[in-house]
Amino acid sequence: MKTINYDQKPYKVIKTEEKCAWTGYENIIEELKSKIKEHKKTVFVIDCYPGVYQKEILENFKKLNPCLTINSDDCAVTPEELEKLIKEDMTQDRVFGKMTTHSLADYFKKDLLKEYKEKIEAEKEGLIFLYGVGASLITEGDIFIYADMPRWEIQLRYRKGMANWRSFNEDAPILTKYKRGYFAEWRWADKHKKKIIKNIDYLLDTTQEKNPSMVTSAAFFQALKQTAREPFRLVPYFDPGVWGGHWMKDNFGLAENKSNYAWSFDGVPEENSLRYQFGEVFLEISAIDLVFLEPRPLLGERVHARFGDEFPIRFDLLDTIGGQNLSLQVHPLTEYIQEKFNMHYTQDESYYILDTQEEETFVYLGVKENVDKTAMEEDLYRAQNGEIIFEAEKYINKLPVKKHDHISIPAGTIHCSGAGNMVLEISATPYIFTFKLWDWQRTGLDGKPRPIHLEHGIQNIQWDRDTDWIYQNLYHQEKEIYQDENEKIEQTGLHEREFIETFRHTVWTESTLETKGSVNMLNLVEGQEAIILSENNEFSPFIVHYAETFIVPASVNKYKICPAEGVEKVILIVARVK
């Protein structure tokens, strides 16, 4: 099936009565000039998310001819001091750190913040330009702009050689930069953004280098308010991997690359972006802004009460069709992730088999009956040292799977998708805590051995999840709930240890779904096209295509699903918080 109608750049149209968005530095500067000339003295502030190209900001906004220019980074601790301060959070592990509890202000010198604030106050006329990470710690000024940045774009910039904030690590491995971002920088930056975002006058999008867009805060907040009350998609991104295949390349019309595509992330608000159209202007923002600013209508009251402003469900795609096995792995138990990494909840997950290369393929899941724990641990360590090849099938169940099977994988369960599967991974949001136990003697795309985490992994393996337990609890647990001539509803999981529940809806004519007080995340797992309709005409018909993930906010309450014209039936998988 060639599904070239997959939309790689979804966007939402926001209608406003007046001009509210601009693109290109020339147009943005003209808009700001119209505000500046109203004042004898104007303090103009651009607070930047780490990863924004500050040099580009300075080169273009200095065209406003400020009488005083200040970079807030000059008030921060030195790179050497910062390294010492974050050392405990970074740990010695190659991949994992500890979620920091610090705030951005902890890394600025209070005396310098005061000194620069007084310097600004001493100016009696003219334009004062203040920019940089944490600029508003000095003052929010008269014109206050926030320069936002999605995390996927930050990762791409790391790969091009960008260093972490206040660092000289341009040549550091990508894992090192990402770890510092994930466990420290992005946490400080998000805390800071949440404090100041409601005070801004404009939001600046610099995702496209040298081609920014800017929107008024009123229009920005209106866009988020609208999004939290109707179906929407995130902007997906695709990435190669050593085990990756060619299914997504073939079915999504992706650009050819030298290797493959292993992952698609199209349901991870922490890393994905949202794209809006205001008139002729397109704007891209970090999707997490929606969670921060509209958590209750988006998540639902009970989900917000439990998780706060975190989006708890994650969808992504894993492509091994024409590729290789994933690594043999395990995820941390709740108490382990809390104690070791300062995370609130863990990475429970599941594999929904979207497609297979052959009629039946396989997954590895749980240990075999009466497995020799000591022998398995010894073999894992010997394999890590290169002494032997680990015999996975000696210790781990290898189970056949076919299209539309759904396998639950609560944390602590050894698992691995085999080659030849197109997996829709449905899981809790924590998404980097994968303890690899065995990786089939592979190196990464960078030519270096992929990280193995036996010390972490072995402490989390649940040895009682053997063959019998797997068959009773995780494998083929589907239950039919309802069927008539219009629809069939099946509960496909997940295990009672997981807070997510999933349902498969097969629709021939029309099906009405309820959000049940929780945000719903869905994927169209069969059928070329489906239409999502409002029960009360509160939003326009929303079109989704095969394999696209989309989100229905809790505030929608009820919505209808219909096959598009000419489509016999559609099948959707729906996930929500129990």
C-alpha positions in Angstrom: 0.0 0.0 0.0 1.5 3.3 -1.1 0.1 5.9 1.2 1.5 9.1 -0.2 -1.4 11.1 1.2 0.3 10.9 4.6 0.6 14.6 5.6 4.2 15.4 6.7 3.5 19.0 7.5 0.0 19.3 9.1 -1.1 22.7 10.2 -4.1 24.4 11.8 -5.7 27.6 10.3 -6.3 30.3 12.8 -8.7 33.1 11.7 -8.2 36.5 13.2 -9.9 39.8 12.3 -6.7 41.9 12.1 -3.1 41.6 11.1 -1.4 39.6 13.8 1.6 37.7 12.2 4.6 38.6 10.1 7.3 36.7 8.4 10.9 37.7 7.6 13.1 40.0 9.6 12.3 43.0 7.5 8.5 42.8 8.1 9.0 41.9 11.8 11.3 44.9 12.3 8.8 47.2 10.6 6.0 46.0 13.0 8.3 46.6 16.0 9.3 50.1 14.8 5.6 51.1 14.9 5.6 50.3 18.6 8.9 51.8 19.4 8.2 55.3 18.1 5.3 55.7 20.6 7.8 56.0 23.4 10.7 58.3 24.3 12.5 55.4 25.9 11.8 51.8 25.0 13.3 48.7 26.5 13.0 45.9 23.9 13.5 42.4 25.3 13.9 39.0 23.4 14.1 36.1 25.9 15.4 33.0 24.0 14.9 29.3 24.5 18.3 27.5 24.5 19.0 26.5 20.9 17.9 29.8 19.3 20.7 31.3 17.2 21.4 34.4 19.2 23.9 35.7 16.7 21.2 35.7 14.1 18.9 37.6 16.6 21.6 40.2 17.2 22.6 40.7 13.6 19.0 41.4 12.5 17.5 43.3 15.5 20.5 45.7 15.8 18.9 47.3 12.7 16.6 49.0 15.1 19.7 51.1 16.1 19.6 50.6 19.9 21.6 53.0 22.0 22.4 50.1 24.4 22.6 46.4 23.6 22.9 43.8 26.4 23.2 40.0 26.2 21.7 38.3 29.3 24.2 35.5 28.9 26.9 37.9 30.2 25.1 37.7 33.6 25.3 33.9 33.7 27.9 31.8 35.4 30.9 30.9 33.3 30.9 27.7 31.3 33.4 26.2 33.7 31.3 27.1 36.7 28.2 25.7 35.0 29.9 22.4 34.4 30.6 22.1 38.1 27.1 23.1 39.1 25.4 20.5 36.9 27.8 17.7 37.5 25.6 15.8 39.9 22.6 15.9 37.5 24.7 14.8 34.5 26.3 11.8 36.3 29.0 9.7 34.6 26.6 7.6 32.5 26.9 8.0 28.8 23.1 8.3 28.2 21.3 8.9 31.5 21.4 11.8 33.9 19.1 12.9 36.7 16.1 15.2 36.1 17.3 18.5 37.6 15.3 20.3 40.3 17.1 23.6 39.6 15.8 26.7 37.9 17.3 28.8 35.2 17.9 31.7 37.7 20.2 29.4 39.7 22.8 29.8 37.0 22.8 33.6 36.9 24.8 35.9 39.1 22.4 38.0 41.1 24.8 41.0 41.4 25.2 41.1 37.6 21.5 40.9 37.0 21.0 43.9 39.3 23.9 45.8 37.7 22.5 45.4 34.2 19.0 46.3 35.4 20.4 49.5 36.9 22.3 50.2 33.7 19.0 50.0 31.8 17.2 52.2 34.3 19.9 54.8 34.0 19.2 55.4 30.3 16.8 58.3 29.9 16.0 58.0 26.2 16.4 55.8 23.1 16.0 52.1 22.4 17.6 49.6 24.8 17.9 46.1 23.3 18.2 43.1 25.7 18.3 39.6 24.4 19.5 36.1 25.3 18.5 33.0 27.4 16.9 34.3 30.6 16.8 37.9 29.4 13.6 38.7 31.3 15.4 37.8 34.6 16.8 41.4 34.2 13.6 43.0 33.0 10.6 42.2 30.8 10.9 45.8 29.3 8.3 47.7 27.3 8.2 45.3 24.3 8.6 41.7 25.4 9.2 38.9 22.9 9.8 35.2 23.5 11.8 33.3 20.9 10.6 29.7 21.1 12.3 26.5 19.7 11.0 22.9 19.3 13.3 20.3 20.7 13.6 18.3 17.4 15.1 21.4 15.7 17.5 21.7 18.7 18.6 18.2 18.2 19.2 18.8 14.5 21.3 21.8 15.4 23.3 19.7 17.8 24.1 17.4 14.9 25.3 20.4 12.8 27.7 21.3 15.6 25.8 23.6 17.9 27.0 23.5 21.5 24.8 23.3 24.6 24.0 26.6 26.3 27.1 28.1 28.0 29.3 25.3 26.8 32.2 24.7 24.5 31.1 21.1 23.5 30.6 21.7 19.8 32.5 18.4 19.0 30.9 16.4 21.8 28.9 13.2 20.9 25.2 13.8 20.1 24.3 11.6 23.1 26.2 14.0 25.4 24.5 17.1 24.1 21.0 15.5 24.2 21.5 14.2 27.7 22.4 17.7 28.9 19.4 19.1 27.1 16.9 16.4 28.3 17.9 16.3 32.0 18.9 19.9 32.5 18.6 22.7 29.9 15.1 22.0 28.7 13.9 21.6 32.3 15.2 25.0 33.3 14.0 26.6 30.1 10.5 25.1 30.5 10.2 26.3 34.1 11.3 29.7 33.0 9.0 29.8 30.0 5.9 28.8 32.1 6.6 31.8 34.5 6.9 34.4 31.8 4.9 33.3 28.7 1.6 35.0 29.7 3.4 38.3 29.9 4.8 38.4 26.4 3.7 40.8 23.6 4.9 38.6 20.7 6.1 35.1 20.1 9.0 34.7 17.7 9.5 31.5 15.7 13.1 31.0 14.5 12.8 27.3 13.6 13.8 28.1 10.0 17.2 29.6 10.0 17.1 33.2 8.7 13.4 33.0 8.0 11.5 33.8 11.2 7.9 34.4 11.8 6.3 36.4 14.6 2.8 36.5 16.1 1.1 38.7 18.7 0.6 37.1 22.0 -3.2 37.5 21.7 -3.2 35.5 18.4 -0.8 32.9 19.9 -3.0 32.3 22.9 -6.1 32.2 20.7 -4.4 29.5 18.6 -3.7 27.4 21.6 -7.2 27.9 23.0 -8.7 26.7 19.8 -6.3 23.7 19.5 -7.2 22.5 23.0 -10.9 22.2 21.9 -10.7 20.3 18.6 -8.8 17.4 17.0 -5.2 18.2 15.8 -2.0 16.7 14.7 1.6 17.3 15.6 4.3 17.9 13.0 6.0 14.5 12.6 9.7 13.9 12.2 11.6 10.9 10.9 15.0 9.6 11.8 17.4 6.8 10.7 18.6 4.1 12.9 20.9 1.1 12.6 18.0 -1.3 12.7 15.6 0.7 10.6 13.7 -0.4 7.5 12.0 1.1 4.4 8.2 0.9 5.2 7.9 4.6 6.1 10.0 5.6 3.1 7.8 3.7 0.8 4.4 4.6 2.3 4.9 8.2 3.5 6.7 9.5 0.4 9.8 10.4 2.5 12.9 11.7 0.9 15.5 9.2 0.0 18.5 8.9 2.3 21.6 6.8 2.5 20.3 4.4 5.2 16.7 4.0 6.2 14.1 5.5 8.5 13.9 3.7 11.9 11.6 6.1 13.9 8.7 8.4 13.3 7.8 10.6 16.2 4.3 12.0 15.6 2.8 11.9 19.0 5.4 13.3 21.5 4.4 16.9 22.5 7.7 17.4 24.4 9.6 17.0 21.1 7.2 17.6 18.3 5.9 21.0 17.1 2.6 22.5 16.2 2.2 24.4 13.0 -0.3 27.3 12.5 -1.4 29.5 9.6 -2.3 33.1 10.4 -3.3 34.6 7.1 -0.3 34.1 4.8 2.1 33.5 7.6 3.0 30.0 8.9 4.3 29.7 12.4 5.9 26.7 14.2 6.0 26.4 17.9 7.0 23.7 20.5 3.9 21.6 21.1 4.6 21.5 24.8 3.4 25.1 24.9 -0.1 23.8 24.4 0.2 21.5 27.4 1.6 24.3 29.6 -1.0 26.9 28.7 -4.2 24.8 28.1 -3.7 21.7 30.3 -7.2 21.3 31.7 -9.2 21.4 28.4 -6.5 19.4 26.7 -5.9 16.7 29.3 -9.1 16.6 31.2 -9.6 17.4 34.9 -8.6 14.1 36.4 -5.6 13.6 34.1 -4.4 17.1 34.9 -4.9 16.4 38.6 -2.7 13.3 38.3 0.0 14.5 35.8 0.0 18.3 36.0 1.1 20.0 32.9 2.7 16.9 31.4 1.2 15.0 28.4 1.2 11.4 29.6 0.6 9.4 26.4 3.1 8.9 23.5 2.7 7.4 20.0 5.6 6.7 17.7 6.4 4.3 14.9 9.3 1.8 14.7 10.1 0.5 11.3 12.0 -2.8 11.0 10.5 -3.9 7.6 13.6 -4.6 5.6 15.6 -3.8 8.7 16.8 -5.7 11.8 15.7 -6.6 15.3 15.4 -3.8 17.9 17.8 -4.2 20.9 16.8 -6.6 23.6 15.7 -4.2 26.3 13.8 -3.5 29.5 12.3 -0.3 31.0 12.7 0.8 34.7 10.1 0.0 37.4 8.4 3.0 38.9 10.4 3.1 42.1 13.6 2.7 40.2 13.0 5.6 37.8 11.9 7.8 40.8 15.0 7.0 42.8 17.6 7.0 40.1 16.4 9.6 37.6 13.9 11.8 39.6 11.1 10.9 37.2 7.5 10.7 38.5 6.3 7.8 36.4 7.9 5.2 34.2 8.0 4.0 30.6 5.3 1.4 30.3 4.5 0.7 26.7 3.0 -1.6 24.1 3.5 -2.7 20.5 0.6 -2.4 18.1 1.5 -4.3 14.9 0.6 -1.8 12.1 2.0 -4.0 9.3 4.4 -6.9 8.7 6.8 -7.8 6.0 5.5 -11.4 6.0 2.3 -13.1 7.1 3.7 -13.7 10.5 6.8 -12.1 12.2 7.8 -12.2 15.8 8.6 -10.3 19.0 10.7 -11.3 22.0 8.7 -11.0 25.2 9.4 -12.2 28.8 11.7 -14.9 30.0 11.2 -18.6 29.4 9.8 -21.0 32.0 12.3 -22.0 34.7 15.0 -19.8 33.2 18.4 -20.0 34.9 18.7 -16.4 36.1 22.4 -16.7 37.0 23.4 -18.2 33.7 21.5 -15.6 31.8 23.1 -12.7 33.7 26.6 -14.3 33.2 25.9 -14.7 29.4 24.8 -11.1 29.1 28.0 -9.8 30.7 30.1 -12.1 28.6 28.3 -11.0 25.5 28.9 -7.3 26.5 32.6 -8.1 26.9 32.7 -9.7 23.4 33.4 -13.2 24.7 30.2 -14.8 23.3 27.2 -14.1 21.2 24.1 -13.9 23.5 21.6 -16.7 22.6 18.4 -14.7 23.1 16.1 -17.6 22.1 17.7 -19.7 24.9 16.3 -17.4 27.5 13.6 -15.2 26.0 10.2 -16.1 24.5 9.9 -15.6 20.8 6.3 -15.1 19.9 4.6 -14.9 16.5 2.7 -11.7 15.6 0.7 -10.5 12.7 -1.0 -7.3 11.6 -3.3 -5.7 14.2 -1.9 -7.7 17.1 -1.4 -5.6 20.3 1.3 -6.6 22.8 1.3 -5.1 26.3 4.8 -4.4 27.8 4.6 -3.1 31.4 7.9 -1.8 32.7 10.3 -4.6 33.9 9.3 -6.9 31.0 12.1 -8.0 28.7 11.1 -7.3 25.1 12.2 -6.6 21.5 10.5 -6.3 18.2 11.9 -8.6 15.6 12.8 -7.7 12.0 9.9 -7.3 9.5 7.5 -5.4 11.7 6.0 -1.9 11.4 5.2 -1.1 15.1 3.0 1.6 16.4 4.4 2.0 19.9 1.9 3.2 22.4 3.4 4.2 25.7 3.7 6.5 28.7 5.6 9.7 27.9 9.0 9.1 29.5 10.8 8.0 26.4 14.6 7.6 26.7 14.7 5.1 29.6 15.5 2.1 27.6 18.0 -0.2 29.2 19.6 -2.2 26.4 20.7 -5.7 27.4 21.9 -7.1 24.1 22.2 -5.4 20.7 23.1 -8.2 18.3 26.8 -7.1 18.0 25.9 -3.8 16.3 27.5 -0.4 16.2 25.5 2.8 15.8 25.3 4.9 12.7 28.3 6.9 14.1 30.4 3.7 14.0 30.6 3.5 17.8 29.2 0.7 20.0 25.7 1.4 21.0 25.3 1.9 24.8 24.4 -1.2 26.9 23.1 -0.8 30.4 23.3 -4.2 32.1 23.6 -2.7 35.6 20.4 -0.8 35.2 18.7 -3.4 33.2 19.3 -6.5 35.3 18.0 -4.7 38.4 14.7 -4.2 36.6 14.1 -7.5 34.9 10.9 -9.2 36.4 11.9 -12.8 36.4 8.4 -14.0 37.2 7.2 -12.7 33.9 7.7 -16.1 32.2 6.0 -17.8 29.4 2.9 -18.7 31.2 2.5 -15.2 32.7 3.1 -13.6 29.3 0.4 -15.7 27.7 -2.1 -14.9 30.5 -1.4 -11.2 30.8 0.3 -9.6 27.8 -0.2 -11.7 24.6 -3.6 -11.7 22.7 -5.6 -10.0 25.5 -8.2 -8.5 23.1 -11.8 -8.5 24.2 -14.8 -7.6 22.1 -17.0 -5.0 23.7 -19.7 -4.3 21.1 -20.6 -5.0 17.5 -23.4 -4.1 15.2 -23.7 -3.3 11.4 -22.0 0.1 11.9 -19.0 -0.7 14.1 -17.1 -3.1 16.2 -15.3 -2.1 19.5 -12.6 -4.2 21.1 -10.5 -3.5 24.1 -6.9 -4.4 23.2 -5.1 -3.5 26.5 -3.2 -2.5 28.3 -2.0 -4.5 31.4 -3.4 -3.5 34.8 0.1 -2.1 35.8 -0.2 0.4 33.0 -2.3 3.6 33.3 -3.2 3.7 29.6 -6.2 1.7 28.2 -6.6 1.1 24.5 -9.6 0.3 22.2 -9.8 -0.7 18.6 -12.7 0.8 16.6 -13.7 -0.8 13.3 -16.1 1.5 11.6 -18.2 0.8 8.5 -20.5 3.8 8.6 -20.3 5.9 11.7 -19.1 5.5 15.3 -19.5 7.9 18.2 -16.7 8.0 20.7 -16.5 9.7 24.1 -13.2 11.1 25.5 -14.2 9.8 29.0 -12.6 12.7 30.7 -9.2 12.0 29.2 -7.2 13.3 26.3 -7.5 10.7 23.5 -4.6 9.9 21.2 -5.5 7.9 18.0 -4.0 6.4 14.9 -5.7 5.3 11.8 -4.4 1.8 11.5 -6.4 0.7 8.5 -8.2 2.6 5.7 -6.9 5.3 3.4 -8.9 8.2 5.0 -11.3 8.9 7.9 -13.3 12.0 8.9 -13.6 13.1 12.5 -16.8 15.1 13.1 -18.0 17.2 16.0 -21.1 15.9 17.8 -22.4 19.5 18.1 -20.7 21.2 15.2 -18.1 22.8 17.5 -15.2 22.2 15.1 -14.9 21.7 11.3 -14.6 18.1 9.8 -11.0 16.9 10.5 -9.4 14.6 7.9 -6.9 11.9 8.9 -5.0 9.5 6.6 -3.6 6.0 7.1 -1.0 5.7 9.9 -1.4 9.3 11.0 -1.5 10.0 14.7 -3.9 12.6 16.0 -5.1 14.0 19.3 -8.6 14.7 20.5 -8.7 16.9 23.6 -10.7 15.8 26.6 -12.9 19.0 26.2 -14.4 17.6 23.0 -16.4 15.1 25.1 -18.0 13.3 22.1 -16.9 13.0 18.4 -17.8 10.9 15.4 -15.6 8.8 13.1 -16.7 8.0 9.6 -14.8 6.4 6.6 -14.2 8.9 3.8 -16.1 8.6 0.6 -15.1 5.5 -1.3 -13.5 3.9 1.8 -15.3 0.6 2.8 -14.1 0.7 6.5 -11.6 2.2 8.8 -9.9 0.9 11.9 -8.6 3.2 14.6 -6.7 2.5 17.8 -7.6 4.9 20.7 -5.6 5.4 23.8 -6.6 7.3 26.9 -5.8 7.4 30.6 -7.8 4.9 32.7 
